[in-house]
Amino acid sequence: MVILSKGDHVWVDPDAKGEFDIPIGATVKFSDTGQIQLVDDEGNETWVSAAEASKLRQMHASSIDGVEDMIQLGDLNEAGILRNLLVRYRDGHIYTYTGSILIAVNPYQLYDIYGQKNIIGYQDKKIGEKQPHIFAIADNAYRSEER
């Protein structure tokens, strides 16, 4: 039996079981005997019974606020990766690492993150010392070629 309280984060399985249907993150908004109200990552509110609540899976702490390097995710699966990208995107972070691989999410807007100041800020820095950025990957590649 899963005991959930307000503020807990869980994974909700999709109603359909198609190829592209994956669990979605949700937060417990209200929990009382026999009834639990959830708000998913898309803002939809749903009520689940105690019987349905037993199918919910607790979200790992690393998946709640997102991480800069997805190697650190406790929920290292498709749903965990996509949720991490969503959380970081909503926080204005379009770049995320997976080890030394950089994942970029198109923000469909201009960010002031490509100027000379940023280029200098990533020079001679190892991947992971600063926020994920294309300049970190570029400088790391350049330094590797110099050796």
PATOR-651851 format. One record per residue: residue in one letter; residue number from 1; x, z, y of N, C-alpha, C, O in turn. Coordinates in pm, whole numbers, plus 32768, in hexadecimal, padded with zeros to 4 digits. Last residue first. Example, Ala and Ser with C-alpha at 12.3 -4.5 7.8 and 13.67 -1.06 7.14 Angstrom:
BEGIN
code:pos:n_east:n_up:n_north:ca_east:ca_up:ca_north:c_east:c_up:c_north:o_east:o_up:o_north
s:2:8505:82C4:7F1F:8557:82CA:7F96:850A:8313:8003:853D:8324:8072
a:1:8527:830C:7DC7:84CE:830C:7E3E:8528:830C:7EB6:8590:834E:7EB4
! end
This chain:
BEGIN
code:pos:n_east:n_up:n_north:ca_east:ca_up:ca_north:c_east:c_up:c_north:o_east:o_up:o_north
r:147:91EC:7568:8757:9245:75AA:86F7:928B:754B:869F:92DA:7573:864A
e:146:9139:74C8:87E1:91BB:74E5:8820:921E:7520:87BC:9297:750C:87C9
e:145:9055:74CF:8747:90A2:7452:8749:912C:7468:8785:918B:7423:8760
s:144:8FF8:75CD:8785:901E:75AF:86FA:9073:7531:86F2:90CE:7529:86A0
r:143:8FB5:75AB:8890:9022:7607:886E:9052:75EE:87DE:90C9:75FA:87C2
y:142:8EDA:74FA:8870:8F50:74D0:88BB:8FC9:7527:8895:9036:74F3:887D
a:141:8E25:759D:87E7:8E56:7521:87AA:8ED6:74F2:87EC:8F33:74C7:87A9
n:140:8DFD:7663:88AC:8E32:7687:8828:8E6B:760D:87E1:8ED6:7615:87A4
d:139:8D8A:75CB:8976:8E0C:760A:898D:8E4D:7632:8909:8EC6:7624:88F8
a:138:8C99:757D:88F6:8CF9:7519:8927:8D83:7555:893A:8DE7:7519:8912
i:137:8C1F:7675:88C5:8C3F:761C:8855:8CAA:75B8:887F:8D0A:75A0:8836
a:136:8C02:76CC:89CC:8C4E:771E:896C:8C79:76C9:88F5:8CEA:76D4:88C6
f:135:8B5E:7609:8A3A:8BE7:7614:8A6A:8C3D:7669:8A0D:8CB5:7651:8A01
i:134:8A68:763B:89C5:8AB0:75C3:899C:8B41:75C9:89C9:8B98:7592:8985
h:133:8A3B:7793:896E:8A3A:7727:89D1:8A8A:76B2:899A:8AE4:76C4:8949
p:132:89DD:78E8:8942:89EF:7862:8909:89E1:77F6:8975:898A:77FD:89CB
q:131:8A8C:79D5:8A13:8A0F:7999:89E5:8A2B:790F:89A6:8A87:78CA:89D2
k:130:8BD5:7A2C:8993:8B72:7A1D:89FD:8AF3:79E3:89C0:8AEF:79C3:8949
e:129:8C4C:7A44:889E:8C75:7AA0:8907:8C12:7A9F:897B:8BFD:7B05:89BD
g:128:8BF9:7978:87F8:8BBE:79FC:87E6:8BE5:7A61:8850:8BA5:7AC9:885B
i:127:8D26:78D1:87E1:8C96:78C6:87CC:8C60:7952:87AF:8C94:7999:8758
k:126:8E13:7941:88D5:8DEC:7924:884C:8D54:791B:8842:8D0C:7957:8892
k:125:8E8F:78A8:89FA:8E38:790D:89BD:8E18:78E1:892F:8E05:786B:8914
d:124:8F12:77EB:8A94:8F62:784B:8A47:8F0E:78BE:8A0F:8F43:792B:89F8
q:123:8DFE:77BC:8B6B:8E86:7797:8B45:8ECE:780B:8B01:8EC7:787D:8B2E
y:122:8D0B:7809:8BCB:8D17:77FB:8B39:8DA3:77D3:8B0C:8DBC:77C7:8A94
g:121:8D26:780A:8CE0:8CFD:7885:8C9A:8D0C:787F:8C04:8D1A:78E8:8BC4
i:120:8D55:7700:8D1D:8DC4:775F:8D28:8DA3:77E0:8CDB:8DFC:781B:8C9D
i:119:8C4E:76A4:8CFA:8CBD:7669:8CAD:8D32:76CC:8CAA:8D6A:76E6:8C40
n:118:8BC3:7737:8DB8:8BAB:774F:8D2A:8C1A:7716:8CD3:8C3F:7751:8C6D
k:117:8C2B:76C8:8EA3:8C35:7759:8E8D:8C22:777A:8DF8:8C68:77CE:8DC1
q:116:8BDA:75BE:8E93:8C68:75DF:8E84:8C7C:7674:8E66:8CD3:7698:8E18
g:115:8A97:75BD:8DE6:8AF4:75AB:8E55:8B82:75D4:8E33:8B9E:7607:8DC6
y:114:89C2:75E0:8D38:8A27:757C:8D17:8A8E:7566:8D84:8AD8:7503:8D7F
i:113:88E3:766F:8D6D:8942:76AB:8D0E:89B4:764C:8CEB:89FE:7663:8C8B
d:112:87D9:766D:8DEF:8859:766D:8E34:88C2:76B0:8DDC:88F4:771C:8DFC
y:111:86F8:7594:8D4B:8731:761A:8D59:87B7:760C:8D9F:87FE:75AA:8D8B
l:110:85D4:74D3:8D5A:8661:74DF:8D7B:8688:7571:8D89:8643:75C0:8DCA
q:109:8505:74A2:8C37:8518:74C3:8CC3:85AD:74D2:8CDB:85FC:74DD:8C7D
y:108:84E6:749D:8B26:8497:7441:8B78:8496:7469:8C0B:8433:7456:8C52
p:107:8586:752A:8A7A:852B:7577:8AD0:84CF:7520:8B24:8473:7554:8B64
n:106:85D4:74F8:892F:85C0:74B0:89AD:855C:74FC:8A04:84E8:750D:89DC
v:105:86B3:75C7:8895:8624:75AC:88A2:8610:756E:892C:8637:75A8:8991
a:104:87C9:75B1:87BF:8796:75A3:8848:8701:7581:8842:86D6:752B:87F6
i:103:88B6:765C:8706:882E:7627:8703:87FD:7623:8794:8807:7686:87DB
l:102:89FB:7639:8697:89A7:7656:870B:8921:7610:86FB:891B:7597:86E5
i:101:8AC1:76D8:85A5:8A67:7669:85C4:8A0D:7693:8638:89D9:7703:863A
s:100:8B4B:77AC:854A:8B8C:775D:85B3:8B3A:76E1:85D7:8B6A:768A:8620
g:99:8A2F:7866:8510:8ABF:7862:84F8:8B01:7818:856A:8AF2:783E:85DE
t:98:8962:77E4:85CA:8958:7801:853C:89E8:77F6:850C:8A16:778B:84E5
y:97:8902:783A:871A:8965:781B:86B3:892C:7831:8627:88D3:7884:8612
t:96:883F:77A0:8814:8849:780A:87AF:88B0:77DD:8748:88B5:7768:8722
y:95:87BE:7750:8955:8827:7741:88F1:882B:77BB:8895:881C:782C:88C2
i:94:86FF:7799:8A09:86E7:771F:89BD:874F:7708:8950:873B:76B4:88F8
h:93:8663:78A6:8A7B:86E1:7886:8A37:86CB:780C:89DE:868C:7816:8975
g:92:8578:7908:8AE6:85C9:78AE:8B37:864F:788A:8AFB:86A5:7856:8B41
d:91:84D1:7992:8A42:8528:79E2:8A99:8584:798C:8AF0:85D6:79C2:8B3B
r:90:8466:78C6:89AE:840D:790B:8A0C:845C:7963:8A6E:8430:797D:8ADD
y:89:8548:7891:8911:8516:782D:8970:84BD:786E:89D9:84C7:784F:8A50
r:88:8553:7978:8873:85C0:795C:88D1:8594:78F6:893A:85B7:7903:89B0
v:87:8463:7958:87E3:847A:79D1:8834:84E6:79B7:889C:84D7:79DB:8911
l:86:8495:7860:8762:8423:7872:87BC:8439:78E9:881A:8423:78DD:8892
l:85:8572:789B:86C1:857D:7834:8727:850D:7840:878F:8524:782E:8806
n:84:84F8:795D:861D:856B:7981:8670:857D:791B:86E1:8595:7941:8753
r:83:8439:78C3:859A:840D:792D:85F5:847E:7956:8652:8468:7970:86C8
l:82:84DE:781B:8502:8487:77E2:8569:8457:784B:85CB:844D:782F:8643
i:81:8559:78DE:845D:85A9:7887:84B3:8553:784F:8524:857B:7852:8598
g:80:847D:794D:83D5:84D4:79A1:8426:8526:7951:8489:8539:797A:84FC
a:79:8418:786C:834B:83C5:78B1:83AE:841A:7906:840B:8403:7908:8484
e:78:84F5:782B:82A3:84C1:77CD:8305:846F:7811:8372:8480:77F2:83E8
n:77:85CF:794C:829F:857C:78E8:825D:8542:788F:82CA:855A:78A5:8341
l:76:8645:7A61:82BA:8688:79DF:82C1:863E:797C:8268:8667:795C:81F9
d:75:8608:7B66:8339:85A5:7B0A:8300:85E1:7A7D:830B:85B3:7A2C:835C
g:74:86E5:7BC6:83B7:86C0:7C04:8338:865A:7BB0:82EE:8655:7BB0:8273
l:73:87DA:7B09:845F:874C:7B20:8442:8739:7B62:83BA:8776:7B39:8357
q:72:88DE:7AC3:8490:88BD:7B52:8495:882C:7B70:8474:8805:7BE5:846D
i:71:88E1:79B6:84A1:891F:79F0:8429:88FB:7A84:8420:88F9:7ABD:83B2
m:70:888B:7977:859D:8825:7987:8535:885E:79B4:84AE:8812:79D4:8453
d:69:88EF:7A0C:86B9:8925:79C6:8644:88C8:79E0:85CF:88B9:7A52:85A3
e:68:884B:7A92:876C:8898:7A1F:879B:88CD:79CB:8729:88D8:7951:8734
v:67:86FD:7AEC:8705:878D:7B02:8704:87D4:7A82:8733:879F:7A14:8723
g:66:85BE:7B91:873D:8615:7B1D:8733:86A8:7B43:873B:86CC:7BAB:8771
d:65:8516:7C66:872B:853F:7C3C:87B1:8599:7BC2:87B1:85BD:7B90:881C
i:64:84DA:7C5C:860D:8478:7C83:8673:849D:7C4D:86FC:844B:7C0B:873C
s:63:8599:7C31:8551:853F:7BC2:8570:84E0:7BE1:85E3:849D:7B87:8615
s:62:861B:7D1E:8521:8665:7CB4:8566:860C:7C3F:858F:8632:7BF0:85E6
a:61:8560:7DB1:848B:857A:7DD6:8517:85C2:7D68:8564:85AB:7D57:85DC
h:60:8483:7CEE:83C4:8504:7D30:83D4:851E:7D46:8469:84F5:7CF4:84BB
m:59:832B:7D2F:839C:8391:7CDB:83D7:8413:7D2C:83E5:8410:7DA0:840E
q:58:8271:7D63:8275:82B3:7D9E:82EA:8321:7D41:831A:836C:7D0A:82CA
r:57:816B:7C93:8210:81F4:7CC0:81F8:822E:7CF3:827C:821E:7CB4:82E4
l:56:8020:7CAD:818C:807A:7CA1:81FE:8104:7CD5:81DA:8111:7D36:818F
k:55:7F83:7CF0:80BA:7FCA:7C71:80AF:802B:7C5B:8123:8080:7C02:811D
s:54:7F00:7DD1:8107:7F64:7DE2:809D:7FB5:7D62:8089:8021:7D66:804D
a:53:7E3F:7D77:81B1:7EB9:7DB0:81EB:7F26:7DC1:8183:7F9D:7DC0:81A4
e:52:7D68:7D3E:8112:7DB8:7CCE:8144:7E3D:7CFF:817C:7EA1:7CB6:8177
a:51:7D0D:7E45:80EE:7D33:7DF5:807A:7D8B:7D7F:80A3:7DED:7D60:8060
a:50:7CCD:7E90:81F0:7D38:7ED8:81AC:7D69:7E89:8133:7DE0:7E89:8114
s:49:7C97:7D5F:82AE:7C6A:7DD7:8267:7CE2:7E19:8225:7D4F:7DE1:8222
v:48:7CE4:7CE9:83F3:7CF7:7CE4:8363:7CC9:7D69:8326:7CD4:7DD3:8363
w:47:7C9F:7C1F:8509:7C88:7C9F:84C7:7C9F:7C8B:8432:7C74:7C27:83F8
t:46:7D61:7B7D:8605:7D16:7B7C:8587:7D09:7C0A:8553:7D5D:7C60:856D
e:45:7DB0:7ABB:8721:7D90:7B40:86EA:7D3E:7B30:866B:7CE1:7ADF:8666
n:44:7EBA:79EC:8789:7E39:79F8:8746:7E26:7A84:870D:7E81:7ABB:86D0
g:43:7FB7:79C4:87F0:7F55:7A0C:8842:7ECC:7A1A:8804:7E71:7A4F:8844
e:42:8077:7964:874F:8032:7900:87A0:7FC6:793F:87F7:7F81:78F8:8841
d:41:80C8:7A3B:86BA:8125:7A06:871E:80E7:799C:8777:811E:797D:87E1
d:40:7F98:7B07:869E:8008:7AB7:866C:805B:7A7E:86DE:803A:7A8E:8753
v:39:7F23:7C40:8689:7F34:7BD7:86EC:7FAD:7B86:86C0:801D:7BBB:86BD
l:38:7E37:7CF0:85BC:7EB9:7CB1:85D0:7EB3:7C4D:8642:7E4C:7C0E:865A
q:37:7D9D:7E16:8558:7D96:7DA4:85B3:7E23:7D73:85CC:7E7C:7DC1:85ED
i:36:7D17:7E95:8433:7D92:7E83:8480:7D81:7E07:84D7:7D5A:7D9C:84A6
q:35:7C54:7F82:8384:7C58:7F10:83E0:7CDE:7F0D:842B:7D0E:7F73:845B
g:34:7C63:8068:82E2:7C22:7FF0:82B0:7C27:7F76:8309:7C01:7F0A:82DD
t:33:7C98:8137:83E6:7C72:8137:8359:7C27:80B8:8336:7BB8:80A0:8367
d:32:7D59:8075:84CC:7CFF:80E3:84AD:7CD9:80D6:841B:7CF9:8071:83DB
s:31:7E1B:7FE8:85BF:7E15:8008:8530:7DC0:8084:851C:7DDC:80EE:8554
f:30:7E69:7EE3:8698:7E13:7F56:867E:7E0E:7F6C:85E7:7E00:7F0D:859A
k:29:7F36:7E2E:869D:7EFF:7E5B:871D:7EAD:7EDA:870B:7EAC:7F32:8762
v:28:8054:7DCB:8605:7FDD:7E1C:85F0:7FAF:7E53:8677:7FF9:7E9B:86BA
t:27:80BC:7C7C:862E:80CD:7D09:8653:804A:7D51:863A:7FDE:7D1D:8656
a:26:814F:7B74:856A:80DE:7BB4:85AE:8100:7C46:85CB:8155:7C82:8589
g:25:81CE:7A34:8508:81E1:7ABE:8532:8167:7AF3:857A:8120:7AA8:85BE
i:24:8161:7973:83F2:8172:7981:8482:8180:7A15:84A3:8144:7A6A:8462
p:23:81CA:78AA:82D8:8199:7927:8314:81B5:792A:83AA:8213:78EB:83DB
i:22:817A:7748:82DD:81D5:77B8:82C7:8199:7836:8302:813E:782E:8354
d:21:8136:7608:8278:80F7:7686:829D:8154:76F9:8279:8179:7709:8204
f:20:818B:7518:8219:81BF:7543:829A:8181:75C5:82CC:8196:75EC:833E
e:19:8107:74F5:8124:8198:74EA:812A:81D3:7524:81AA:8240:755D:81A9
g:18:7FF8:75E7:8116:8033:7562:811A:80CA:7569:8128:8104:75D5:8135
k:17:7F39:76B4:80F5:7FBA:76BA:80AE:7FFA:7631:80A6:802C:7609:803D
a:16:7E80:775D:81F5:7E9C:76E7:81A2:7F24:76F7:8161:7F79:7740:8194
d:15:7EA9:7851:8276:7E33:783D:8222:7E48:77C9:81C2:7E27:77D1:814C
p:14:7FF7:78E1:826B:7F92:7883:829E:7F1C:7878:823E:7F28:7893:81C7
d:13:804A:7A3E:827C:804A:79BF:8233:7FDD:7963:826A:7F73:7993:8293
v:12:80EE:7AED:836E:8069:7ACA:833E:8071:7A43:82F9:809B:79E0:8336
w:11:81CE:7BF2:8392:81C0:7B64:8374:8137:7B4F:8339:810F:7B95:82DC
v:10:81D6:7CE7:849E:81C1:7CBC:8415:81C2:7C23:840D:81B9:7BDE:8472
h:9:8226:7E08:8555:822D:7D76:854C:8227:7D4D:84BA:826A:7D88:8465
d:8:8175:7F14:85F4:81C1:7EDE:8584:81BC:7E46:8585:815A:7E0A:85B1
g:7:80C1:7F5E:86BA:8147:7F36:86E2:819E:7F01:8671:8207:7EC6:868C
k:6:800F:804C:85FE:8015:7FFB:8677:80A7:7FDE:869D:80FB:8037:86A0
s:5:8068:8042:84A0:8038:8085:8518:804C:8029:8590:8091:7FC4:8587
l:4:802E:802C:8342:8054:7FEE:83C0:801C:803E:8435:7FAE:8075:842D
i:3:808B:8044:8200:8053:8094:826D:8089:805B:82EF:8102:805A:8308
v:2:8039:7FA7:80D9:8084:7F9A:8155:803E:7FED:81C0:7FC6:7FE0:81D7
m:1:8053:8000:7F89:8000:8000:8000:8057:8000:807D:80B4:8050:8088
! end
